[in-house]
Amino acid sequence: MQIIECHYDPPHVHEFPDDWVFGGANGLHPAGDPRYRPTTYIYYDSRFEMVHLTQEFLCDDEALDKFTKVAQYCDPYVVEAKRPDGTKEMLPYTYSKSEDTVRPLASI
């Protein structure tokens, strides 16, 4: 099993089969393997209109951390994860662009 440490909070790892092929600038990106299927992250504004769609991020924690990046060109409020198996999940967080803060839904 190939284990790649992920530096997004909370600390965790991503696991891949031993025969997985990696790519990217640091040689650790799983998209180098033809079996790789990314999660699609769909960002919505406060009216729940789609403002951004990406398959760039490797995990939900990275997608949450990148609200700041996405907010450079739109007003994201929530993000949905569409998994490779077709299931969808609205991540239970909201983002405030004015405060550059991600909060759990329970805290609003």
C-alpha positions, 0 to 999 in steps of 0.5 A: 500500500502506498501512503501519501501524507496530506497536510490539510487539517485534520492530519491524515493520509491517502492510501493507494495500491502498491502498483499505483502510478503517480505524477505531478511536479513532486511525483505524488499526485495520483492522477498519473494512474489511469485508475484515478477517479477524482471527486468533483467539488461544486461551489455554490454562492449564498443563493445556491447558484453554482459559482465554481467547479473543480476536480483539482483537490484530492480530499474534502479537507483541501476543498475546504481549505481552498475556499480562499482561493476560489473566493478570489474570483467568485463568492462561494458559500458552500461546497458539494462533493460529487464522488466518483461513484455518483453519490453527492454530499454537501459538506457541512460547512459555510464560508464567509468571504468577508471574514475568510472563515470556514465554519461548521453548519452547527455554528451558524 
